[in-house]
Amino acid sequence: MSFNLQVGDLEPSMALTVEDSSGPVDLSTTLSVNLQWLKPDGTLVTVPLTVVNAALGLVKKDWVAGDTSIAGTHAGRIEVTESNGEVAT
């Protein structure tokens, strides 16, 4: 997936669908959904994602000041912590 922003942009939010090989993942019983985010300067951060529609696996990242201050290609993966404590990426 590709998502384009300019340095300093805070809109639009990044909308994502959490999927596995069977399609969208039902997030109804998850404890947390996080984005492990690698910035172009090598900084790795973990930030919470907001669940928009748990049944459909829809989440979003609302940008805050500083999030988009570094130009370049950013990479990330979603980390889901299930109610039993298991973590899936």
N, C-alpha and C positions, 0 to 999 in steps of 0.2 A: 504494500500500500504506500502511496505517496501523498504527502500533505504539504502544501506550499504556504509559507508566510514570509513576510519581510521582517528585517530586524526591527524590533520594537512593537510589532503588531500584537494586540491582545484579542483580536476578533478575526475570524470566527473561532469558536470552540472547536476542538478536534473530536469528532464523533467516530466511534469505533464499534464494531460488532465482534464480540468474543465468540470464536468458532473453533470446533475441532473437526475431525474428519467426517463427522455425521451432520455438521451444520452448526447453527447457533447453539451456544451453551446456555442452559437455564441457570441463572445466577441467584435464584430465589433463596437458596440455603447457604450461600457463601458468606464468609466472615468479612472478607475484604477483596477488592480488586485494585491492583496497583500497576503503574507503568514503571518499569525499570528502563531508564532513559540515559543513553550515552550521548553526551554533547560533543561537538567537534573538537573541543579542547581536551578531551579525554576524561572529563568529569562524569562519573556515574552517579545518578540520583534515583531514588525511588519516591514516587509521588502517588497519592491516592487518586483514583478515578471515581467519578460520580456515576452510579448506576441510574440510567434513565428508564429502562424497561427490563427488569430482571428476567422475565419469561423469554424475551427475545434476545437476551445477551447484549443489549445496547448500553454502552457507557460513553462518557465524555470527559475531556480534560479542558477545564477553563484555565486560560493563560493568566498569569499574574506578572506584575512588574519583575523584570529580570529573566523570565523564562525564555524570551526570544531575543536576548541581547547579543548572542553569538551567531555570526553568519556561518553557514556551511551546512553539511548534511548531518542530521541527527538520526540516531537509530534507537529502537526501543522494542521491548517485548512486554506482553501483559502477563502478570502473575496473579493467579486466583488462589486464595486460601479458602478451602472448603470448611464446612462446619466441624468436620472431624479432625481438622488441623493439617490435612494433606495440602501440599502446594503443587499447583500445575502451572506450567508456562506454555 
